[in-house]
Amino acid sequence: MKEFRYRAMTSTGQTVTGIRNAETPDQLATELLEQGLVVLRSRATAGSWLSFLAPKAKVKPRDLADFTQHMATSVGAGIPAVTALQDFAGQAPGHLDEVISDIRNDVSSGTGLDEAFARHPEVFSPVYLAMLAAGQRSGSLDEAFEEMVDYLEWNEGLRSQTSQAMIYPVILLCGIVGLFLLLMLFVIPRFENIFASVNFELPTLTVRVLAMGRFMGHWWWLMGVVIAAVVGSWKLFTATERGAYQRDRWLLGAPVMGRFVMKIALSRFGKTFSLIFASGVDLLRTLELMEAVVGNRVLGAALKDIRGRVAAGESLTESFRREEVFPPLIQRLVAVGESTGSLDRSLIKASQHLDREIPRDLKKAFTIFEALIIALLGVLVCLAALSLLMPIMQIRAV
């Protein structure tokens, strides 16, 4: 399916523009005609032909949250949705402006708001669309937008917190790699000529370090190729469903970091489940959405099995109890929520509890990681220093 940019005329003679996916220009014209729009001009965007060369346009989470807040405020004040879309279209940045213009044109032509949003899955997640559809059915569209604002900001805060915590360890790791390359490629080779003129046998450590320096100086390009091949192979492997599942299983089993990854996934599960289920989405559809929301293939596969058993008539409590990947806390809260009819309140408590623990686990994980990096730095410096000082001391003794 290709992406087309079009210019069309409404029944009142107004000219509108937008972007839509279609197989052919004729199909695009037919779909727009059904909505009362006559295509004046259409062309495939560059992304349709050069998608393998150019990255797809993306909408920043902050921009999406601002748009959602605008819709919540406008709809809550009684402003029609199409007017709210038109008001924001002029100030929306980049690709979001085109998307909003397309949605506005669809809604003006009689398309339902949820259907118009659903035509842009690259911008609006299944959770967003499910919340919007539920809010439109219940007549509480403003509340749906408000809840999505809170959810988007919570999700972005969680991602930002993790990213910021990784900055310092990554800088340390890059510093160690840089220091190691400096020693191997520039410092140690300068001593090789000095040691070559001595008339005694060099220590084993010095011989091996010098050999490593010669190897890296001569075969640095081969090492770059090997590293690129390993990284490329890993990306290809994790791009497959089996590879991604195995990667997520390794992450969950990793010391210290595994607990943090699990709590992040469970917090997303509890927060999103409570939000969607409370909005009136049925249980099976909620579980289906959760498979992708948790961000971990292992938990997603477990939720898929749970959904299958619930569809077959098994209770939610028993289905969760069969999946050992979920900790006892989640299983107990699901049992309490199902028995009292308050699943949403039980799981939001789980998310709040995990949100309090995540910063502590994050700090602990990266403190250990930082200590390991510093220890590695010390070992590298000691080995390099000893390999150079031992022959120098022997020269002085002679």
Contacts in CASP RR format, 6 or more apart in sequence:
PFRMAT RR
TARGET T0000
AUTHOR 0000-0000-0000
METHOD contacts of the structure
MODEL  1
MKEFRYRAMTSTGQTVTGIRNAETPDQLATELLEQGLVVLRSRATAGSWL
SFLAPKAKVKPRDLADFTQHMATSVGAGIPAVTALQDFAGQAPGHLDEVI
SDIRNDVSSGTGLDEAFARHPEVFSPVYLAMLAAGQRSGSLDEAFEEMVD
YLEWNEGLRSQTSQAMIYPVILLCGIVGLFLLLMLFVIPRFENIFASVNF
ELPTLTVRVLAMGRFMGHWWWLMGVVIAAVVGSWKLFTATERGAYQRDRW
LLGAPVMGRFVMKIALSRFGKTFSLIFASGVDLLRTLELMEAVVGNRVLG
AALKDIRGRVAAGESLTESFRREEVFPPLIQRLVAVGESTGSLDRSLIKA
SQHLDREIPRDLKKAFTIFEALIIALLGVLVCLAALSLLMPIMQIRAV
1 21 0 8 1.000
1 22 0 8 1.000
1 23 0 8 1.000
2 21 0 8 1.000
2 22 0 8 1.000
2 23 0 8 1.000
2 24 0 8 1.000
2 44 0 8 1.000
2 48 0 8 1.000
3 19 0 8 1.000
3 20 0 8 1.000
3 21 0 8 1.000
3 44 0 8 1.000
3 45 0 8 1.000
3 47 0 8 1.000
3 48 0 8 1.000
4 19 0 8 1.000
4 20 0 8 1.000
4 21 0 8 1.000
4 22 0 8 1.000
4 25 0 8 1.000
4 28 0 8 1.000
4 42 0 8 1.000
4 43 0 8 1.000
4 44 0 8 1.000
4 45 0 8 1.000
4 48 0 8 1.000
5 17 0 8 1.000
5 18 0 8 1.000
5 19 0 8 1.000
5 42 0 8 1.000
5 43 0 8 1.000
5 44 0 8 1.000
5 45 0 8 1.000
5 98 0 8 1.000
6 17 0 8 1.000
6 18 0 8 1.000
6 19 0 8 1.000
6 20 0 8 1.000
6 28 0 8 1.000
6 32 0 8 1.000
6 39 0 8 1.000
6 40 0 8 1.000
6 41 0 8 1.000
6 42 0 8 1.000
6 43 0 8 1.000
7 15 0 8 1.000
7 16 0 8 1.000
7 17 0 8 1.000
7 18 0 8 1.000
7 39 0 8 1.000
7 40 0 8 1.000
7 41 0 8 1.000
7 42 0 8 1.000
8 15 0 8 1.000
8 16 0 8 1.000
8 17 0 8 1.000
8 32 0 8 1.000
8 37 0 8 1.000
8 38 0 8 1.000
8 39 0 8 1.000
8 40 0 8 1.000
8 105 0 8 1.000
9 15 0 8 1.000
9 16 0 8 1.000
9 37 0 8 1.000
9 38 0 8 1.000
9 40 0 8 1.000
10 16 0 8 1.000
10 36 0 8 1.000
10 37 0 8 1.000
10 108 0 8 1.000
10 109 0 8 1.000
11 36 0 8 1.000
15 40 0 8 1.000
16 37 0 8 1.000
16 101 0 8 1.000
16 105 0 8 1.000
16 108 0 8 1.000
17 101 0 8 1.000
17 105 0 8 1.000
18 98 0 8 1.000
18 101 0 8 1.000
18 102 0 8 1.000
18 105 0 8 1.000
19 45 0 8 1.000
19 98 0 8 1.000
19 99 0 8 1.000
19 101 0 8 1.000
19 102 0 8 1.000
20 28 0 8 1.000
20 31 0 8 1.000
20 32 0 8 1.000
20 102 0 8 1.000
20 119 0 8 1.000
21 119 0 8 1.000
22 28 0 8 1.000
22 31 0 8 1.000
25 39 0 8 1.000
25 42 0 8 1.000
28 39 0 8 1.000
28 42 0 8 1.000
29 39 0 8 1.000
29 42 0 8 1.000
32 38 0 8 1.000
32 39 0 8 1.000
32 109 0 8 1.000
33 39 0 8 1.000
35 106 0 8 1.000
35 109 0 8 1.000
35 110 0 8 1.000
35 111 0 8 1.000
36 109 0 8 1.000
37 105 0 8 1.000
37 109 0 8 1.000
46 54 0 8 1.000
47 54 0 8 1.000
47 56 0 8 1.000
56 122 0 8 1.000
57 94 0 8 1.000
57 95 0 8 1.000
58 95 0 8 1.000
58 122 0 8 1.000
59 95 0 8 1.000
59 96 0 8 1.000
59 99 0 8 1.000
59 123 0 8 1.000
60 93 0 8 1.000
61 152 0 8 1.000
61 155 0 8 1.000
61 156 0 8 1.000
61 159 0 8 1.000
62 156 0 8 1.000
63 92 0 8 1.000
63 93 0 8 1.000
63 96 0 8 1.000
64 96 0 8 1.000
64 123 0 8 1.000
64 152 0 8 1.000
65 149 0 8 1.000
65 152 0 8 1.000
65 153 0 8 1.000
65 156 0 8 1.000
67 88 0 8 1.000
67 92 0 8 1.000
67 96 0 8 1.000
67 100 0 8 1.000
68 145 0 8 1.000
68 148 0 8 1.000
68 149 0 8 1.000
68 152 0 8 1.000
69 145 0 8 1.000
69 149 0 8 1.000
70 84 0 8 1.000
70 87 0 8 1.000
70 88 0 8 1.000
71 81 0 8 1.000
71 84 0 8 1.000
71 85 0 8 1.000
71 88 0 8 1.000
71 145 0 8 1.000
72 142 0 8 1.000
72 145 0 8 1.000
72 146 0 8 1.000
72 148 0 8 1.000
72 149 0 8 1.000
74 81 0 8 1.000
74 83 0 8 1.000
74 84 0 8 1.000
74 87 0 8 1.000
75 81 0 8 1.000
75 84 0 8 1.000
75 141 0 8 1.000
75 142 0 8 1.000
75 145 0 8 1.000
76 142 0 8 1.000
79 87 0 8 1.000
81 107 0 8 1.000
81 113 0 8 1.000
81 141 0 8 1.000
82 104 0 8 1.000
82 107 0 8 1.000
82 108 0 8 1.000
85 100 0 8 1.000
85 103 0 8 1.000
85 104 0 8 1.000
85 107 0 8 1.000
86 104 0 8 1.000
88 100 0 8 1.000
89 97 0 8 1.000
89 100 0 8 1.000
89 101 0 8 1.000
89 104 0 8 1.000
90 97 0 8 1.000
92 99 0 8 1.000
92 100 0 8 1.000
95 123 0 8 1.000
96 123 0 8 1.000
99 120 0 8 1.000
99 123 0 8 1.000
102 116 0 8 1.000
102 119 0 8 1.000
102 120 0 8 1.000
103 113 0 8 1.000
103 116 0 8 1.000
103 117 0 8 1.000
103 119 0 8 1.000
103 120 0 8 1.000
106 112 0 8 1.000
106 115 0 8 1.000
106 116 0 8 1.000
106 119 0 8 1.000
107 113 0 8 1.000
107 116 0 8 1.000
112 136 0 8 1.000
113 132 0 8 1.000
113 136 0 8 1.000
113 141 0 8 1.000
114 129 0 8 1.000
114 132 0 8 1.000
114 133 0 8 1.000
114 136 0 8 1.000
117 124 0 8 1.000
117 128 0 8 1.000
117 129 0 8 1.000
117 132 0 8 1.000
118 124 0 8 1.000
118 129 0 8 1.000
121 129 0 8 1.000
124 132 0 8 1.000
126 289 0 8 1.000
126 292 0 8 1.000
127 151 0 8 1.000
127 272 0 8 1.000
127 275 0 8 1.000
127 276 0 8 1.000
127 289 0 8 1.000
127 293 0 8 1.000
128 148 0 8 1.000
130 276 0 8 1.000
130 279 0 8 1.000
130 281 0 8 1.000
130 285 0 8 1.000
130 289 0 8 1.000
131 144 0 8 1.000
131 147 0 8 1.000
131 148 0 8 1.000
131 151 0 8 1.000
131 275 0 8 1.000
131 276 0 8 1.000
131 279 0 8 1.000
132 141 0 8 1.000
132 144 0 8 1.000
132 145 0 8 1.000
132 148 0 8 1.000
134 144 0 8 1.000
134 276 0 8 1.000
134 279 0 8 1.000
134 280 0 8 1.000
134 281 0 8 1.000
135 141 0 8 1.000
135 143 0 8 1.000
135 144 0 8 1.000
135 279 0 8 1.000
136 144 0 8 1.000
138 279 0 8 1.000
138 280 0 8 1.000
144 279 0 8 1.000
147 275 0 8 1.000
147 279 0 8 1.000
151 271 0 8 1.000
151 272 0 8 1.000
151 275 0 8 1.000
154 271 0 8 1.000
155 268 0 8 1.000
158 264 0 8 1.000
158 267 0 8 1.000
158 268 0 8 1.000
158 355 0 8 1.000
158 358 0 8 1.000
161 358 0 8 1.000
161 359 0 8 1.000
161 362 0 8 1.000
162 264 0 8 1.000
162 362 0 8 1.000
165 362 0 8 1.000
165 363 0 8 1.000
165 366 0 8 1.000
166 366 0 8 1.000
168 366 0 8 1.000
168 370 0 8 1.000
169 366 0 8 1.000
169 369 0 8 1.000
169 370 0 8 1.000
169 373 0 8 1.000
172 370 0 8 1.000
172 373 0 8 1.000
172 374 0 8 1.000
172 377 0 8 1.000
173 373 0 8 1.000
176 373 0 8 1.000
176 376 0 8 1.000
176 377 0 8 1.000
176 380 0 8 1.000
179 377 0 8 1.000
179 380 0 8 1.000
179 381 0 8 1.000
180 380 0 8 1.000
181 216 0 8 1.000
183 380 0 8 1.000
183 384 0 8 1.000
184 212 0 8 1.000
184 213 0 8 1.000
184 216 0 8 1.000
184 217 0 8 1.000
185 213 0 8 1.000
185 216 0 8 1.000
185 217 0 8 1.000
185 220 0 8 1.000
187 384 0 8 1.000
188 209 0 8 1.000
188 210 0 8 1.000
188 213 0 8 1.000
188 384 0 8 1.000
188 387 0 8 1.000
188 388 0 8 1.000
189 213 0 8 1.000
189 214 0 8 1.000
189 217 0 8 1.000
191 210 0 8 1.000
191 388 0 8 1.000
191 391 0 8 1.000
192 210 0 8 1.000
192 214 0 8 1.000
195 202 0 8 1.000
195 206 0 8 1.000
195 210 0 8 1.000
195 391 0 8 1.000
198 391 0 8 1.000
198 394 0 8 1.000
198 395 0 8 1.000
198 398 0 8 1.000
200 394 0 8 1.000
200 398 0 8 1.000
202 210 0 8 1.000
202 391 0 8 1.000
203 387 0 8 1.000
203 390 0 8 1.000
203 391 0 8 1.000
203 394 0 8 1.000
205 383 0 8 1.000
205 386 0 8 1.000
205 387 0 8 1.000
205 390 0 8 1.000
206 387 0 8 1.000
206 388 0 8 1.000
206 390 0 8 1.000
206 391 0 8 1.000
208 387 0 8 1.000
209 383 0 8 1.000
209 384 0 8 1.000
209 387 0 8 1.000
210 387 0 8 1.000
216 223 0 8 1.000
237 243 0 8 1.000
237 247 0 8 1.000
238 244 0 8 1.000
238 247 0 8 1.000
241 297 0 8 1.000
244 297 0 8 1.000
245 297 0 8 1.000
245 298 0 8 1.000
245 301 0 8 1.000
247 297 0 8 1.000
248 295 0 8 1.000
248 296 0 8 1.000
248 297 0 8 1.000
248 298 0 8 1.000
248 299 0 8 1.000
249 297 0 8 1.000
249 298 0 8 1.000
251 257 0 8 1.000
251 258 0 8 1.000
251 261 0 8 1.000
251 296 0 8 1.000
252 258 0 8 1.000
252 261 0 8 1.000
252 262 0 8 1.000
252 296 0 8 1.000
252 298 0 8 1.000
252 325 0 8 1.000
254 261 0 8 1.000
256 364 0 8 1.000
256 365 0 8 1.000
256 368 0 8 1.000
257 365 0 8 1.000
259 361 0 8 1.000
259 365 0 8 1.000
260 358 0 8 1.000
260 361 0 8 1.000
260 362 0 8 1.000
260 365 0 8 1.000
261 296 0 8 1.000
262 296 0 8 1.000
262 327 0 8 1.000
263 354 0 8 1.000
263 357 0 8 1.000
263 358 0 8 1.000
263 361 0 8 1.000
264 358 0 8 1.000
265 294 0 8 1.000
265 295 0 8 1.000
265 296 0 8 1.000
265 299 0 8 1.000
266 294 0 8 1.000
266 299 0 8 1.000
266 326 0 8 1.000
266 327 0 8 1.000
266 330 0 8 1.000
266 350 0 8 1.000
266 351 0 8 1.000
266 354 0 8 1.000
267 350 0 8 1.000
267 351 0 8 1.000
267 354 0 8 1.000
267 355 0 8 1.000
267 358 0 8 1.000
268 293 0 8 1.000
268 294 0 8 1.000
268 295 0 8 1.000
268 351 0 8 1.000
269 290 0 8 1.000
269 293 0 8 1.000
269 294 0 8 1.000
269 299 0 8 1.000
269 303 0 8 1.000
269 330 0 8 1.000
269 347 0 8 1.000
269 351 0 8 1.000
270 347 0 8 1.000
270 348 0 8 1.000
270 350 0 8 1.000
270 351 0 8 1.000
271 347 0 8 1.000
271 348 0 8 1.000
271 351 0 8 1.000
272 289 0 8 1.000
272 290 0 8 1.000
272 293 0 8 1.000
273 286 0 8 1.000
273 290 0 8 1.000
273 343 0 8 1.000
273 344 0 8 1.000
273 347 0 8 1.000
274 343 0 8 1.000
274 344 0 8 1.000
274 345 0 8 1.000
274 347 0 8 1.000
274 348 0 8 1.000
274 351 0 8 1.000
275 344 0 8 1.000
276 286 0 8 1.000
276 289 0 8 1.000
277 283 0 8 1.000
277 286 0 8 1.000
277 343 0 8 1.000
277 344 0 8 1.000
277 347 0 8 1.000
278 344 0 8 1.000
281 289 0 8 1.000
283 310 0 8 1.000
283 316 0 8 1.000
284 307 0 8 1.000
284 310 0 8 1.000
284 311 0 8 1.000
287 303 0 8 1.000
287 306 0 8 1.000
287 307 0 8 1.000
287 310 0 8 1.000
288 307 0 8 1.000
290 300 0 8 1.000
290 303 0 8 1.000
291 300 0 8 1.000
291 301 0 8 1.000
291 303 0 8 1.000
291 304 0 8 1.000
291 307 0 8 1.000
292 300 0 8 1.000
294 300 0 8 1.000
294 303 0 8 1.000
298 325 0 8 1.000
299 325 0 8 1.000
299 326 0 8 1.000
302 323 0 8 1.000
302 325 0 8 1.000
302 326 0 8 1.000
305 319 0 8 1.000
305 322 0 8 1.000
305 323 0 8 1.000
306 316 0 8 1.000
306 319 0 8 1.000
306 320 0 8 1.000
306 322 0 8 1.000
306 323 0 8 1.000
308 319 0 8 1.000
309 318 0 8 1.000
309 319 0 8 1.000
309 322 0 8 1.000
310 316 0 8 1.000
310 319 0 8 1.000
315 338 0 8 1.000
316 334 0 8 1.000
316 338 0 8 1.000
316 343 0 8 1.000
317 331 0 8 1.000
317 334 0 8 1.000
317 335 0 8 1.000
317 338 0 8 1.000
317 339 0 8 1.000
320 326 0 8 1.000
320 330 0 8 1.000
320 331 0 8 1.000
320 334 0 8 1.000
320 335 0 8 1.000
321 331 0 8 1.000
321 335 0 8 1.000
329 350 0 8 1.000
329 353 0 8 1.000
330 347 0 8 1.000
330 350 0 8 1.000
333 346 0 8 1.000
333 347 0 8 1.000
333 349 0 8 1.000
333 350 0 8 1.000
334 343 0 8 1.000
334 346 0 8 1.000
334 347 0 8 1.000
336 342 0 8 1.000
336 346 0 8 1.000
337 343 0 8 1.000
337 345 0 8 1.000
337 346 0 8 1.000
337 347 0 8 1.000
340 346 0 8 1.000
END
